[in-house]
Amino acid sequence: MAYFDVEAWCWSCDCGGALALPAEPGRVSICPVCGAVYRYVEVGDGEVQPMVVEEPVYPGRKVRLLTRADRRNLPDLYAQDGAGLDAVAWVKWFTPDSNRTWYVSEYDGADLCFGLAIGHAAELGYFSMAEVAALRGPMGLPVERDHYFKPCPLRELVPSESEGARGER
């Protein structure tokens, strides 16, 4: 049995975060706003509901990794296919207490993003917004959105020419 397009919103602290879809029994989803962890469970007659597994790390946190404007402006997945490092990054996320940064260039409208991830090395690839939102740096600080970031080609964001970016598509 397939489970598709079930709208699921975080209700543990009324933060309004969207949970990852599709809703399949056993799938885990993390609220990108407050950090609450959910597991989808079948409640009868094929109906699937999210159940809180772990309470919010940041109850009522109103910092969002993507604004409504970001969601409208970000190209769909594969819209910049083949552009490699010439694709435009629209959003920047970072860990304030570590050296991790994500530049989002494409978004599927629910959870999956494509872009440049920089940590010990720079790499082009896919990443889950919910998983990034759940990460914490060594001091326990959550990932933040850089409100002052201006869209630019990914090529301008690679730390050095010698490191490059793996995974160019």
N, C-alpha and C positions, 0 to 999 in steps of 0.2 A: 504494500500500500504506500502511495506517495503522499507527502504532506507539502503543500505549496502555499505561498502567499498568505500566511497567517500573520496578521498584524500583531506584534507583541511589543509592549512598552513596559519599561521598568515601573513597577508600582510600589517597590519597597520603601521608597522615601519621597515619592512624588516629584522626582527630578525630571521625568519626561523623556529619559533616554530610550532610544530605539534598540531592540534586541536583534541579534543576527538571525536571518532567515536563510533557508527554509526551516520551519519548525519540525524537526524529526525527533521521535522519542529517543532519549539518551543523549541528544546533542547538548553541549554546554555553550552558554552564551554569557558574555560579560557586558554589563551596562557600561557604555563608554563615558557616561557622565559621572556616576557615583561609584562604580566599581563593584556593584552587587553581582554575585555569580548565580546564574540560573541553570537549571537542567530541565529540558522539555520532557514532560511525562504524558502518557496517554491516559485520559481520565474516563474513557468509555465511549463506545460507538464511534471510534476513530478520531475523537476530538483530542487535540493536543494543547496543553497549557504549560506556560513556564512556571517552575516551582523554585523558590529561593533556596539555594544551597548554602550560600555564605552571605551574611549581611553586608551592606555597603561599607566600603572603606572610608569613603567621604560622603556621609549622608547629606543629601540636599545640595551637593556641589553643583554649581551652575556653570562651571567652565565647560565649554563644549569644544571638542576638537574640530568640528565642522559647523560653521554657521549656516543659516538658510541660504545666504548669498553664495557661500562656498559650494553648497550642494547644487545650486542652479548653474554656477559657472564651471565647475569641474567637468571636463569632457568624460564621456562614457568610456568604459574599458575598451581598449583596442582602437580608439579614435585617433591616437597618435602612433599607431603601430608602424614600425619601421623607421621612426624618427630617431630612435636611440637617444643619444645625449642632446639632440636638438629639440626634443620634446620639451614643452613648457611645464615648469613646476608652478602650481597655483597656491599651495599651502605648505607651511613648514611646521613640524612638530619637533619638540626636543625634550630631553631630560635635563632639568636645571642643575642636577647634582651629578651628572655623568657626561660622557662624550657621545651620546647617541642622538642622531638627528634623522628625521624622515621628511622627504620632500615629495608631496603627492602631486602626480601629474594626471592620473585618471582614477575614476571612482565608479563602482557598479551601482550606486544609488542605495545600497543597503549596508555593506560592511567591507567588501574587498576593494583594496586600492592597489595601484601600480605606481612606482616611482623610484627614487633614489634613497637608499638607506645607507647611512654613514655611521660607522662605529670604529672598529679597528681597521676596517677597509671600506671602500665605497662599492656598493653593489646595486644594480638595477634589478627589480623584482616585485613580486606581489607581497602584500602584507595585509593583515586583518586589522581594521580600525579598533575592534573590540579587544584584540590581543595587545595592541600598542597601548590602548587606554588602561589596560590592567597592569602594565609594567611599572615598576618603581625603581628609582635609582638607589644607590647605597645608603642614602639618608632617608629613604622612604618617600621621597617626593614624587608626585605623579607627573606623567608626560603633560606638557603644556603646548598650546598653540601660540606661535609667534604672530602677534597682532600687527606687527610692523613690517612683515615680510611682503615684498613686492614680487609678483610673478616674473620669472626669468627662465631662460633655457637651462636645462639640467647641466649642460657643459660648464656653465659658469660656477656651479656649486661643487664640482669634484675637487677635493682638497689639493691634489697636485697631479700633474700630467703623468708622473711616474707610477702612481697608484692606479689610475684609470678606474673604470667601472666594469665589473664582470656582469655577464648576463644580458648583454645588449641584444635586443630583439629586433 
